[in-house]
Amino acid sequence: MDITVRDRSEPTLLRDLVMLTKPRIISLLLVTTIAPMFVAGNPGWLLCVVVLVGGYLMAGGANAVNMYLDRDIDTQMSRTRLRPIPSGRMGARAVLAFGVALATAATFLLARFTNVLTAVLALAGFYFYVFVYTRWLKRTTPQNIVIGGAAGAFPPLVGWAAMTGTIDLTAVYLFLIVFYWTPPLGARTPQAARLRARRRSNGPAGVG
């Protein structure tokens, strides 16, 4: 019995690969992807499946590349030091290759079975999250969640484009709604609460 419990609790390659995609975060993104499709019309179940799978692959790829880029700071936080790279369970290059492969597969899937605009918008969200938010904003300004919230606002555009093949004013409104909703949501997360507590304990000049 003890051996069985231990085996189930130990990380496996499959669990690590799933962890790299951050499925709990993606679930929110998929909701804001599918909902605009029903606002725009009456999508078929096959289109919904394609968009869900493509959206998961693209967001999962972005999250994996995020962990690759953040591997140096993940070792410094108890919340992240057990991730596949800082724990030593996976190599950094393998994680990067996995993330790029997911994004590539998502781009092909969306372009082939929806339309090119949908694939381009999803890929734009990938690049914004990886390079603008993770690589730049996250390391330079505490306001990263405010500007970086645009990365999480791409899904409504993706869903709308998948359904209509275009982007109109309604899609832009949906983008802005999610964009303005993201910073308050991020401010209520446990991570943000811990960061505020550390800053208060360290004083005005403290670094979280």
HELIX and SHEET records of a PDB file:
HELIX    1   1 ASP A    2  SER A    9  1                                   8    
HELIX    2   2 LEU A   13  THR A   21  1                                   9    
HELIX    3   3 PRO A   23  ALA A   40  1                                  18    
HELIX    4   4 TRP A   45  LEU A   69  1                                  25    
HELIX    5   5 ARG A   71  ASP A   74  1                                   4    
HELIX    6   6 ALA A   92  PHE A  113  1                                  22    
HELIX    7   7 VAL A  116  TYR A  127  1                                  12    
HELIX    8   8 PHE A  128  LEU A  137  3                                  10    
HELIX    9   9 LYS A  138  THR A  140  1                                   3    
HELIX   10  10 ASN A  144  GLY A  148  1                                   5    
HELIX   11  11 ALA A  151  ALA A  153  5                                   3    
HELIX   12  12 PHE A  154  THR A  164  1                                  11    
HELIX   13  13 LEU A  169  ALA A  187  1                                  19    
HELIX   14  14 PRO A  190  ASN A  202  1                                  13    
END                                                                             
